[in-house]
Amino acid sequence: MMMNDPMAGLDQQQPAQGASDSKEVLDTVALHLNTQRMNNLQTFMSIASGCMTGVLGLTGLQGFVSFLILHFTVLIAVLV
């Protein structure tokens, strides 16, 4: 996935003339930072989901299923 750098002076209306003329920029620092933040959020929400499952007293298969439901709910919310 490539994104245009708003400071590169590219106009969205101009078609690209060739692969060598393209000025698309991938900011790897921002990509790494965003990936790290998503990882931290998922880790925190996994801990919170596990604590909530434990506080509700759900153990065994019920606890596992509730943890998975909460985990995937957070995953979908983060991706959307």
PDB file of N, CA, C and O in Angstrom:
ATOM      1  N   MET A   1       0.851  -1.161   0.000  1.00  0.00           N
ATOM      2  CA  MET A   1       0.000   0.000   0.000  1.00  0.00           C
ATOM      3  C   MET A   1       0.901   1.229   0.000  1.00  0.00           C
ATOM      4  O   MET A   1       1.774   1.368   0.856  1.00  0.00           O
ATOM      5  N   MET A   2       0.689   2.093  -0.937  1.00  0.00           N
ATOM      6  CA  MET A   2       1.482   3.307  -1.045  1.00  0.00           C
ATOM      7  C   MET A   2       0.576   4.500  -0.799  1.00  0.00           C
ATOM      8  O   MET A   2      -0.586   4.514  -1.204  1.00  0.00           O
ATOM      9  N   MET A   3       1.126   5.493  -0.133  1.00  0.00           N
ATOM     10  CA  MET A   3       0.372   6.715   0.071  1.00  0.00           C
ATOM     11  C   MET A   3       1.191   7.883  -0.448  1.00  0.00           C
ATOM     12  O   MET A   3       2.422   7.855  -0.446  1.00  0.00           O
ATOM     13  N   ASN A   4       0.487   8.898  -0.888  1.00  0.00           N
ATOM     14  CA  ASN A   4       1.156  10.080  -1.408  1.00  0.00           C
ATOM     15  C   ASN A   4       1.527  10.999  -0.265  1.00  0.00           C
ATOM     16  O   ASN A   4       0.744  11.205   0.662  1.00  0.00           O
ATOM     17  N   ASP A   5       2.701  11.537  -0.337  1.00  0.00           N
ATOM     18  CA  ASP A   5       3.144  12.507   0.651  1.00  0.00           C
ATOM     19  C   ASP A   5       2.510  13.848   0.309  1.00  0.00           C
ATOM     20  O   ASP A   5       2.728  14.359  -0.789  1.00  0.00           O
ATOM     21  N   PRO A   6       1.717  14.444   1.233  1.00  0.00           N
ATOM     22  CA  PRO A   6       1.068  15.715   0.905  1.00  0.00           C
ATOM     23  C   PRO A   6       2.065  16.845   0.679  1.00  0.00           C
ATOM     24  O   PRO A   6       1.730  17.836   0.030  1.00  0.00           O
ATOM     25  N   MET A   7       3.265  16.719   1.191  1.00  0.00           N
ATOM     26  CA  MET A   7       4.273  17.764   1.026  1.00  0.00           C
ATOM     27  C   MET A   7       5.078  17.596  -0.265  1.00  0.00           C
ATOM     28  O   MET A   7       5.922  18.439  -0.570  1.00  0.00           O
ATOM     29  N   ALA A   8       4.834  16.523  -1.030  1.00  0.00           N
ATOM     30  CA  ALA A   8       5.611  16.268  -2.246  1.00  0.00           C
ATOM     31  C   ALA A   8       5.134  17.108  -3.424  1.00  0.00           C
ATOM     32  O   ALA A   8       5.781  17.124  -4.472  1.00  0.00           O
ATOM     33  N   GLY A   9       4.005  17.808  -3.266  1.00  0.00           N
ATOM     34  CA  GLY A   9       3.514  18.665  -4.333  1.00  0.00           C
ATOM     35  C   GLY A   9       2.838  17.895  -5.452  1.00  0.00           C
ATOM     36  O   GLY A   9       2.820  18.363  -6.591  1.00  0.00           O
ATOM     37  N   LEU A  10       2.287  16.740  -5.164  1.00  0.00           N
ATOM     38  CA  LEU A  10       1.597  15.959  -6.177  1.00  0.00           C
ATOM     39  C   LEU A  10       0.151  16.414  -6.274  1.00  0.00           C
ATOM     40  O   LEU A  10      -0.482  16.701  -5.258  1.00  0.00           O
ATOM     41  N   ASP A  11      -0.368  16.481  -7.474  1.00  0.00           N
ATOM     42  CA  ASP A  11      -1.772  16.795  -7.690  1.00  0.00           C
ATOM     43  C   ASP A  11      -2.489  15.480  -7.958  1.00  0.00           C
ATOM     44  O   ASP A  11      -2.034  14.690  -8.786  1.00  0.00           O
ATOM     45  N   GLN A  12      -3.591  15.235  -7.281  1.00  0.00           N
ATOM     46  CA  GLN A  12      -4.317  13.977  -7.433  1.00  0.00           C
ATOM     47  C   GLN A  12      -4.920  13.834  -8.830  1.00  0.00           C
ATOM     48  O   GLN A  12      -5.229  12.718  -9.248  1.00  0.00           O
ATOM     49  N   GLN A  13      -5.095  14.931  -9.556  1.00  0.00           N
ATOM     50  CA  GLN A  13      -5.718  14.892 -10.873  1.00  0.00           C
ATOM     51  C   GLN A  13      -4.732  14.495 -11.969  1.00  0.00           C
ATOM     52  O   GLN A  13      -5.157  14.089 -13.051  1.00  0.00           O
ATOM     53  N   GLN A  14      -3.431  14.602 -11.717  1.00  0.00           N
ATOM     54  CA  GLN A  14      -2.441  14.298 -12.741  1.00  0.00           C
ATOM     55  C   GLN A  14      -2.187  12.800 -12.798  1.00  0.00           C
ATOM     56  O   GLN A  14      -1.888  12.187 -11.773  1.00  0.00           O
ATOM     57  N   PRO A  15      -2.302  12.199 -13.980  1.00  0.00           N
ATOM     58  CA  PRO A  15      -1.980  10.774 -14.088  1.00  0.00           C
ATOM     59  C   PRO A  15      -0.469  10.564 -14.022  1.00  0.00           C
ATOM     60  O   PRO A  15       0.313  11.424 -14.429  1.00  0.00           O
ATOM     61  N   ALA A  16      -0.084   9.417 -13.507  1.00  0.00           N
ATOM     62  CA  ALA A  16       1.344   9.087 -13.436  1.00  0.00           C
ATOM     63  C   ALA A  16       1.859   8.835 -14.847  1.00  0.00           C
ATOM     64  O   ALA A  16       1.211   8.137 -15.627  1.00  0.00           O
ATOM     65  N   GLN A  17       3.019   9.397 -15.183  1.00  0.00           N
ATOM     66  CA  GLN A  17       3.570   9.267 -16.528  1.00  0.00           C
ATOM     67  C   GLN A  17       4.409   8.011 -16.673  1.00  0.00           C
ATOM     68  O   GLN A  17       4.682   7.576 -17.791  1.00  0.00           O
ATOM     69  N   GLY A  18       4.810   7.436 -15.587  1.00  0.00           N
ATOM     70  CA  GLY A  18       5.619   6.229 -15.642  1.00  0.00           C
ATOM     71  C   GLY A  18       6.054   5.847 -14.250  1.00  0.00           C
ATOM     72  O   GLY A  18       5.940   6.639 -13.314  1.00  0.00           O
ATOM     73  N   ALA A  19       6.542   4.655 -14.113  1.00  0.00           N
ATOM     74  CA  ALA A  19       6.953   4.189 -12.792  1.00  0.00           C
ATOM     75  C   ALA A  19       8.141   4.985 -12.261  1.00  0.00           C
ATOM     76  O   ALA A  19       8.259   5.193 -11.054  1.00  0.00           O
ATOM     77  N   SER A  20       9.011   5.426 -13.147  1.00  0.00           N
ATOM     78  CA  SER A  20      10.191   6.166 -12.698  1.00  0.00           C
ATOM     79  C   SER A  20       9.851   7.613 -12.336  1.00  0.00           C
ATOM     80  O   SER A  20      10.572   8.236 -11.557  1.00  0.00           O
ATOM     81  N   ASP A  21       8.752   8.162 -12.898  1.00  0.00           N
ATOM     82  CA  ASP A  21       8.357   9.530 -12.617  1.00  0.00           C
ATOM     83  C   ASP A  21       7.472   9.650 -11.391  1.00  0.00           C
ATOM     84  O   ASP A  21       7.200  10.762 -10.940  1.00  0.00           O
ATOM     85  N   SER A  22       7.026   8.558 -10.853  1.00  0.00           N
ATOM     86  CA  SER A  22       6.106   8.571  -9.714  1.00  0.00           C
ATOM     87  C   SER A  22       6.837   9.061  -8.467  1.00  0.00           C
ATOM     88  O   SER A  22       7.975   8.672  -8.202  1.00  0.00           O
ATOM     89  N   LYS A  23       6.163   9.920  -7.711  1.00  0.00           N
ATOM     90  CA  LYS A  23       6.755  10.461  -6.498  1.00  0.00           C
ATOM     91  C   LYS A  23       6.038   9.938  -5.255  1.00  0.00           C
ATOM     92  O   LYS A  23       5.983  10.632  -4.240  1.00  0.00           O
ATOM     93  N   GLU A  24       5.494   8.736  -5.318  1.00  0.00           N
ATOM     94  CA  GLU A  24       4.807   8.164  -4.169  1.00  0.00           C
ATOM     95  C   GLU A  24       5.828   7.882  -3.076  1.00  0.00           C
ATOM     96  O   GLU A  24       6.948   7.445  -3.341  1.00  0.00           O
ATOM     97  N   VAL A  25       5.417   8.139  -1.859  1.00  0.00           N
ATOM     98  CA  VAL A  25       6.325   7.998  -0.730  1.00  0.00           C
ATOM     99  C   VAL A  25       5.678   7.079   0.299  1.00  0.00           C
ATOM    100  O   VAL A  25       4.499   7.223   0.623  1.00  0.00           O
ATOM    101  N   LEU A  26       6.445   6.154   0.797  1.00  0.00           N
ATOM    102  CA  LEU A  26       6.008   5.288   1.883  1.00  0.00           C
ATOM    103  C   LEU A  26       6.816   5.675   3.104  1.00  0.00           C
ATOM    104  O   LEU A  26       8.030   5.481   3.149  1.00  0.00           O
ATOM    105  N   ASP A  27       6.142   6.213   4.076  1.00  0.00           N
ATOM    106  CA  ASP A  27       6.817   6.649   5.291  1.00  0.00           C
ATOM    107  C   ASP A  27       6.953   5.444   6.217  1.00  0.00           C
ATOM    108  O   ASP A  27       6.014   5.093   6.932  1.00  0.00           O
ATOM    109  N   THR A  28       8.121   4.817   6.200  1.00  0.00           N
ATOM    110  CA  THR A  28       8.327   3.605   6.981  1.00  0.00           C
ATOM    111  C   THR A  28       8.323   3.870   8.472  1.00  0.00           C
ATOM    112  O   THR A  28       7.961   2.989   9.251  1.00  0.00           O
ATOM    113  N   VAL A  29       8.714   5.055   8.886  1.00  0.00           N
ATOM    114  CA  VAL A  29       8.704   5.382  10.316  1.00  0.00           C
ATOM    115  C   VAL A  29       7.268   5.438  10.817  1.00  0.00           C
ATOM    116  O   VAL A  29       6.956   4.884  11.872  1.00  0.00           O
ATOM    117  N   ALA A  30       6.391   6.103  10.069  1.00  0.00           N
ATOM    118  CA  ALA A  30       4.981   6.186  10.460  1.00  0.00           C
ATOM    119  C   ALA A  30       4.330   4.806  10.417  1.00  0.00           C
ATOM    120  O   ALA A  30       3.532   4.470  11.292  1.00  0.00           O
ATOM    121  N   LEU A  31       4.663   4.010   9.412  1.00  0.00           N
ATOM    122  CA  LEU A  31       4.122   2.663   9.303  1.00  0.00           C
ATOM    123  C   LEU A  31       4.541   1.818  10.503  1.00  0.00           C
ATOM    124  O   LEU A  31       3.724   1.100  11.078  1.00  0.00           O
ATOM    125  N   HIS A  32       5.807   1.906  10.874  1.00  0.00           N
ATOM    126  CA  HIS A  32       6.302   1.150  12.028  1.00  0.00           C
ATOM    127  C   HIS A  32       5.636   1.622  13.314  1.00  0.00           C
ATOM    128  O   HIS A  32       5.260   0.803  14.153  1.00  0.00           O
ATOM    129  N   LEU A  33       5.487   2.920  13.475  1.00  0.00           N
ATOM    130  CA  LEU A  33       4.855   3.474  14.668  1.00  0.00           C
ATOM    131  C   LEU A  33       3.392   3.045  14.768  1.00  0.00           C
ATOM    132  O   LEU A  33       2.929   2.677  15.848  1.00  0.00           O
ATOM    133  N   ASN A  34       2.666   3.089  13.657  1.00  0.00           N
ATOM    134  CA  ASN A  34       1.271   2.668  13.659  1.00  0.00           C
ATOM    135  C   ASN A  34       1.130   1.177  13.950  1.00  0.00           C
ATOM    136  O   ASN A  34       0.220   0.771  14.673  1.00  0.00           O
ATOM    137  N   THR A  35       2.012   0.371  13.400  1.00  0.00           N
ATOM    138  CA  THR A  35       1.987  -1.065  13.669  1.00  0.00           C
ATOM    139  C   THR A  35       2.277  -1.347  15.136  1.00  0.00           C
ATOM    140  O   THR A  35       1.644  -2.211  15.743  1.00  0.00           O
ATOM    141  N   GLN A  36       3.229  -0.623  15.704  1.00  0.00           N
ATOM    142  CA  GLN A  36       3.565  -0.795  17.113  1.00  0.00           C
ATOM    143  C   GLN A  36       2.397  -0.385  18.007  1.00  0.00           C
ATOM    144  O   GLN A  36       2.110  -1.054  18.999  1.00  0.00           O
ATOM    145  N   ARG A  37       1.725   0.706  17.661  1.00  0.00           N
ATOM    146  CA  ARG A  37       0.579   1.153  18.463  1.00  0.00           C
ATOM    147  C   ARG A  37      -0.572   0.164  18.378  1.00  0.00           C
ATOM    148  O   ARG A  37      -1.231  -0.105  19.382  1.00  0.00           O
ATOM    149  N   MET A  38      -0.827  -0.387  17.176  1.00  0.00           N
ATOM    150  CA  MET A  38      -1.883  -1.394  17.053  1.00  0.00           C
ATOM    151  C   MET A  38      -1.543  -2.633  17.861  1.00  0.00           C
ATOM    152  O   MET A  38      -2.426  -3.224  18.483  1.00  0.00           O
ATOM    153  N   ASN A  39      -0.283  -3.036  17.862  1.00  0.00           N
ATOM    154  CA  ASN A  39       0.149  -4.194  18.637  1.00  0.00           C
ATOM    155  C   ASN A  39      -0.041  -3.941  20.129  1.00  0.00           C
ATOM    156  O   ASN A  39      -0.505  -4.819  20.856  1.00  0.00           O
ATOM    157  N   ASN A  40       0.319  -2.737  20.586  1.00  0.00           N
ATOM    158  CA  ASN A  40       0.137  -2.402  22.000  1.00  0.00           C
ATOM    159  C   ASN A  40      -1.340  -2.384  22.381  1.00  0.00           C
ATOM    160  O   ASN A  40      -1.707  -2.844  23.462  1.00  0.00           O
ATOM    161  N   LEU A  41      -2.191  -1.856  21.499  1.00  0.00           N
ATOM    162  CA  LEU A  41      -3.622  -1.825  21.765  1.00  0.00           C
ATOM    163  C   LEU A  41      -4.195  -3.229  21.838  1.00  0.00           C
ATOM    164  O   LEU A  41      -4.998  -3.525  22.722  1.00  0.00           O
ATOM    165  N   GLN A  42      -3.792  -4.097  20.920  1.00  0.00           N
ATOM    166  CA  GLN A  42      -4.284  -5.471  20.941  1.00  0.00           C
ATOM    167  C   GLN A  42      -3.818  -6.207  22.189  1.00  0.00           C
ATOM    168  O   GLN A  42      -4.574  -6.994  22.758  1.00  0.00           O
ATOM    169  N   THR A  43      -2.586  -5.964  22.623  1.00  0.00           N
ATOM    170  CA  THR A  43      -2.085  -6.591  23.845  1.00  0.00           C
ATOM    171  C   THR A  43      -2.877  -6.120  25.055  1.00  0.00           C
ATOM    172  O   THR A  43      -3.277  -6.930  25.892  1.00  0.00           O
ATOM    173  N   PHE A  44      -3.105  -4.815  25.152  1.00  0.00           N
ATOM    174  CA  PHE A  44      -3.869  -4.272  26.267  1.00  0.00           C
ATOM    175  C   PHE A  44      -5.292  -4.818  26.279  1.00  0.00           C
ATOM    176  O   PHE A  44      -5.803  -5.191  27.335  1.00  0.00           O
ATOM    177  N   MET A  45      -5.931  -4.868  25.117  1.00  0.00           N
ATOM    178  CA  MET A  45      -7.305  -5.354  25.058  1.00  0.00           C
ATOM    179  C   MET A  45      -7.382  -6.858  25.332  1.00  0.00           C
ATOM    180  O   MET A  45      -8.396  -7.335  25.842  1.00  0.00           O
ATOM    181  N   SER A  46      -6.340  -7.605  25.007  1.00  0.00           N
ATOM    182  CA  SER A  46      -6.314  -9.027  25.352  1.00  0.00           C
ATOM    183  C   SER A  46      -6.256  -9.204  26.862  1.00  0.00           C
ATOM    184  O   SER A  46      -6.937 -10.064  27.419  1.00  0.00           O
ATOM    185  N   ILE A  47      -5.444  -8.391  27.520  1.00  0.00           N
ATOM    186  CA  ILE A  47      -5.364  -8.449  28.981  1.00  0.00           C
ATOM    187  C   ILE A  47      -6.693  -8.040  29.592  1.00  0.00           C
ATOM    188  O   ILE A  47      -7.178  -8.687  30.520  1.00  0.00           O
ATOM    189  N   ALA A  48      -7.292  -6.957  29.073  1.00  0.00           N
ATOM    190  CA  ALA A  48      -8.583  -6.498  29.597  1.00  0.00           C
ATOM    191  C   ALA A  48      -9.679  -7.538  29.364  1.00  0.00           C
ATOM    192  O   ALA A  48     -10.519  -7.752  30.238  1.00  0.00           O
ATOM    193  N   SER A  49      -9.679  -8.181  28.208  1.00  0.00           N
ATOM    194  CA  SER A  49     -10.673  -9.214  27.917  1.00  0.00           C
ATOM    195  C   SER A  49     -10.508 -10.400  28.856  1.00  0.00           C
ATOM    196  O   SER A  49     -11.494 -10.950  29.346  1.00  0.00           O
ATOM    197  N   GLY A  50      -9.269 -10.795  29.108  1.00  0.00           N
ATOM    198  CA  GLY A  50      -9.018 -11.900  30.032  1.00  0.00           C
ATOM    199  C   GLY A  50      -9.442 -11.562  31.453  1.00  0.00           C
ATOM    200  O   GLY A  50     -10.011 -12.399  32.154  1.00  0.00           O
ATOM    201  N   CYS A  51      -9.164 -10.326  31.879  1.00  0.00           N
ATOM    202  CA  CYS A  51      -9.585  -9.898  33.227  1.00  0.00           C
ATOM    203  C   CYS A  51     -11.100  -9.868  33.335  1.00  0.00           C
ATOM    204  O   CYS A  51     -11.663 -10.308  34.337  1.00  0.00           O
ATOM    205  N   MET A  52     -11.760  -9.351  32.310  1.00  0.00           N
ATOM    206  CA  MET A  52     -13.219  -9.281  32.350  1.00  0.00           C
ATOM    207  C   MET A  52     -13.839 -10.674  32.363  1.00  0.00           C
ATOM    208  O   MET A  52     -14.822 -10.914  33.063  1.00  0.00           O
ATOM    209  N   THR A  53     -13.271 -11.577  31.599  1.00  0.00           N
ATOM    210  CA  THR A  53     -13.757 -12.955  31.606  1.00  0.00           C
ATOM    211  C   THR A  53     -13.574 -13.571  32.981  1.00  0.00           C
ATOM    212  O   THR A  53     -14.459 -14.282  33.458  1.00  0.00           O
ATOM    213  N   GLY A  54     -12.444 -13.312  33.630  1.00  0.00           N
ATOM    214  CA  GLY A  54     -12.196 -13.836  34.967  1.00  0.00           C
ATOM    215  C   GLY A  54     -13.101 -13.226  36.018  1.00  0.00           C
ATOM    216  O   GLY A  54     -13.582 -13.930  36.906  1.00  0.00           O
ATOM    217  N   VAL A  55     -13.342 -11.913  35.929  1.00  0.00           N
ATOM    218  CA  VAL A  55     -14.212 -11.243  36.900  1.00  0.00           C
ATOM    219  C   VAL A  55     -15.634 -11.766  36.774  1.00  0.00           C
ATOM    220  O   VAL A  55     -16.334 -11.903  37.778  1.00  0.00           O
ATOM    221  N   LEU A  56     -16.065 -12.059  35.559  1.00  0.00           N
ATOM    222  CA  LEU A  56     -17.407 -12.618  35.369  1.00  0.00           C
ATOM    223  C   LEU A  56     -17.498 -14.069  35.820  1.00  0.00           C
ATOM    224  O   LEU A  56     -18.592 -14.630  35.877  1.00  0.00           O
ATOM    225  N   GLY A  57     -16.373 -14.676  36.139  1.00  0.00           N
ATOM    226  CA  GLY A  57     -16.363 -16.046  36.636  1.00  0.00           C
ATOM    227  C   GLY A  57     -16.531 -17.092  35.555  1.00  0.00           C
ATOM    228  O   GLY A  57     -16.919 -18.225  35.837  1.00  0.00           O
ATOM    229  N   LEU A  58     -16.246 -16.722  34.333  1.00  0.00           N
ATOM    230  CA  LEU A  58     -16.368 -17.676  33.231  1.00  0.00           C
ATOM    231  C   LEU A  58     -15.073 -18.471  33.133  1.00  0.00           C
ATOM    232  O   LEU A  58     -13.999 -17.909  32.918  1.00  0.00           O
ATOM    233  N   THR A  59     -15.188 -19.764  33.292  1.00  0.00           N
ATOM    234  CA  THR A  59     -14.014 -20.638  33.246  1.00  0.00           C
ATOM    235  C   THR A  59     -14.233 -21.729  32.210  1.00  0.00           C
ATOM    236  O   THR A  59     -15.345 -21.934  31.723  1.00  0.00           O
ATOM    237  N   GLY A  60     -13.186 -22.402  31.895  1.00  0.00           N
ATOM    238  CA  GLY A  60     -13.273 -23.505  30.958  1.00  0.00           C
ATOM    239  C   GLY A  60     -13.628 -23.036  29.558  1.00  0.00           C
ATOM    240  O   GLY A  60     -13.126 -22.018  29.080  1.00  0.00           O
ATOM    241  N   LEU A  61     -14.498 -23.792  28.913  1.00  0.00           N
ATOM    242  CA  LEU A  61     -14.876 -23.501  27.539  1.00  0.00           C
ATOM    243  C   LEU A  61     -15.640 -22.179  27.438  1.00  0.00           C
ATOM    244  O   LEU A  61     -15.461 -21.438  26.471  1.00  0.00           O
ATOM    245  N   GLN A  62     -16.482 -21.878  28.412  1.00  0.00           N
ATOM    246  CA  GLN A  62     -17.236 -20.611  28.394  1.00  0.00           C
ATOM    247  C   GLN A  62     -16.288 -19.410  28.459  1.00  0.00           C
ATOM    248  O   GLN A  62     -16.472 -18.426  27.743  1.00  0.00           O
ATOM    249  N   GLY A  63     -15.296 -19.498  29.304  1.00  0.00           N
ATOM    250  CA  GLY A  63     -14.322 -18.417  29.412  1.00  0.00           C
ATOM    251  C   GLY A  63     -13.519 -18.245  28.146  1.00  0.00           C
ATOM    252  O   GLY A  63     -13.262 -17.123  27.709  1.00  0.00           O
ATOM    253  N   PHE A  64     -13.124 -19.359  27.556  1.00  0.00           N
ATOM    254  CA  PHE A  64     -12.350 -19.304  26.320  1.00  0.00           C
ATOM    255  C   PHE A  64     -13.161 -18.693  25.184  1.00  0.00           C
ATOM    256  O   PHE A  64     -12.661 -17.861  24.427  1.00  0.00           O
ATOM    257  N   VAL A  65     -14.427 -19.117  25.073  1.00  0.00           N
ATOM    258  CA  VAL A  65     -15.292 -18.596  24.006  1.00  0.00           C
ATOM    259  C   VAL A  65     -15.551 -17.109  24.211  1.00  0.00           C
ATOM    260  O   VAL A  65     -15.513 -16.342  23.249  1.00  0.00           O
ATOM    261  N   SER A  66     -15.816 -16.686  25.453  1.00  0.00           N
ATOM    262  CA  SER A  66     -16.057 -15.257  25.702  1.00  0.00           C
ATOM    263  C   SER A  66     -14.801 -14.444  25.426  1.00  0.00           C
ATOM    264  O   SER A  66     -14.892 -13.335  24.899  1.00  0.00           O
ATOM    265  N   PHE A  67     -13.634 -14.970  25.769  1.00  0.00           N
ATOM    266  CA  PHE A  67     -12.377 -14.279  25.465  1.00  0.00           C
ATOM    267  C   PHE A  67     -12.199 -14.121  23.961  1.00  0.00           C
ATOM    268  O   PHE A  67     -11.828 -13.047  23.488  1.00  0.00           O
ATOM    269  N   LEU A  68     -12.462 -15.184  23.209  1.00  0.00           N
ATOM    270  CA  LEU A  68     -12.325 -15.105  21.751  1.00  0.00           C
ATOM    271  C   LEU A  68     -13.299 -14.095  21.149  1.00  0.00           C
ATOM    272  O   LEU A  68     -12.932 -13.339  20.249  1.00  0.00           O
ATOM    273  N   ILE A  69     -14.542 -14.079  21.641  1.00  0.00           N
ATOM    274  CA  ILE A  69     -15.529 -13.132  21.126  1.00  0.00           C
ATOM    275  C   ILE A  69     -15.075 -11.702  21.393  1.00  0.00           C
ATOM    276  O   ILE A  69     -15.134 -10.854  20.502  1.00  0.00           O
ATOM    277  N   LEU A  70     -14.621 -11.431  22.617  1.00  0.00           N
ATOM    278  CA  LEU A  70     -14.150 -10.085  22.949  1.00  0.00           C
ATOM    279  C   LEU A  70     -12.914  -9.714  22.141  1.00  0.00           C
ATOM    280  O   LEU A  70     -12.793  -8.587  21.661  1.00  0.00           O
ATOM    281  N   HIS A  71     -12.000 -10.663  21.994  1.00  0.00           N
ATOM    282  CA  HIS A  71     -10.759 -10.402  21.257  1.00  0.00           C
ATOM    283  C   HIS A  71     -11.047 -10.076  19.795  1.00  0.00           C
ATOM    284  O   HIS A  71     -10.498  -9.113  19.260  1.00  0.00           O
ATOM    285  N   PHE A  72     -11.900 -10.864  19.143  1.00  0.00           N
ATOM    286  CA  PHE A  72     -12.202 -10.611  17.735  1.00  0.00           C
ATOM    287  C   PHE A  72     -13.044  -9.358  17.554  1.00  0.00           C
ATOM    288  O   PHE A  72     -12.945  -8.699  16.519  1.00  0.00           O
ATOM    289  N   THR A  73     -13.874  -9.014  18.537  1.00  0.00           N
ATOM    290  CA  THR A  73     -14.629  -7.767  18.471  1.00  0.00           C
ATOM    291  C   THR A  73     -13.677  -6.573  18.468  1.00  0.00           C
ATOM    292  O   THR A  73     -13.848  -5.637  17.687  1.00  0.00           O
ATOM    293  N   VAL A  74     -12.682  -6.610  19.337  1.00  0.00           N
ATOM    294  CA  VAL A  74     -11.696  -5.531  19.387  1.00  0.00           C
ATOM    295  C   VAL A  74     -10.865  -5.511  18.107  1.00  0.00           C
ATOM    296  O   VAL A  74     -10.572  -4.438  17.581  1.00  0.00           O
ATOM    297  N   LEU A  75     -10.484  -6.674  17.603  1.00  0.00           N
ATOM    298  CA  LEU A  75      -9.707  -6.754  16.364  1.00  0.00           C
ATOM    299  C   LEU A  75     -10.458  -6.132  15.204  1.00  0.00           C
ATOM    300  O   LEU A  75      -9.881  -5.372  14.426  1.00  0.00           O
ATOM    301  N   ILE A  76     -11.723  -6.441  15.082  1.00  0.00           N
ATOM    302  CA  ILE A  76     -12.537  -5.890  13.989  1.00  0.00           C
ATOM    303  C   ILE A  76     -12.693  -4.387  14.171  1.00  0.00           C
ATOM    304  O   ILE A  76     -12.630  -3.637  13.196  1.00  0.00           O
ATOM    305  N   ALA A  77     -12.896  -3.938  15.404  1.00  0.00           N
ATOM    306  CA  ALA A  77     -13.049  -2.504  15.660  1.00  0.00           C
ATOM    307  C   ALA A  77     -11.771  -1.741  15.317  1.00  0.00           C
ATOM    308  O   ALA A  77     -11.842  -0.617  14.820  1.00  0.00           O
ATOM    309  N   VAL A  78     -10.628  -2.322  15.571  1.00  0.00           N
ATOM    310  CA  VAL A  78      -9.360  -1.661  15.264  1.00  0.00           C
ATOM    311  C   VAL A  78      -9.140  -1.598  13.757  1.00  0.00           C
ATOM    312  O   VAL A  78      -8.654  -0.590  13.244  1.00  0.00           O
ATOM    313  N   LEU A  79      -9.488  -2.653  13.054  1.00  0.00           N
ATOM    314  CA  LEU A  79      -9.266  -2.698  11.609  1.00  0.00           C
ATOM    315  C   LEU A  79     -10.231  -1.825  10.829  1.00  0.00           C
ATOM    316  O   LEU A  79      -9.928  -1.403   9.713  1.00  0.00           O
ATOM    317  N   VAL A  80     -11.390  -1.551  11.408  1.00  0.00           N
ATOM    318  CA  VAL A  80     -12.381  -0.707  10.712  1.00  0.00           C
ATOM    319  C   VAL A  80     -12.100   0.695  11.058  1.00  0.00           C
ATOM    320  O   VAL A  80     -12.798   1.597  10.596  1.00  0.00           O
TER     321      VAL A  80
END
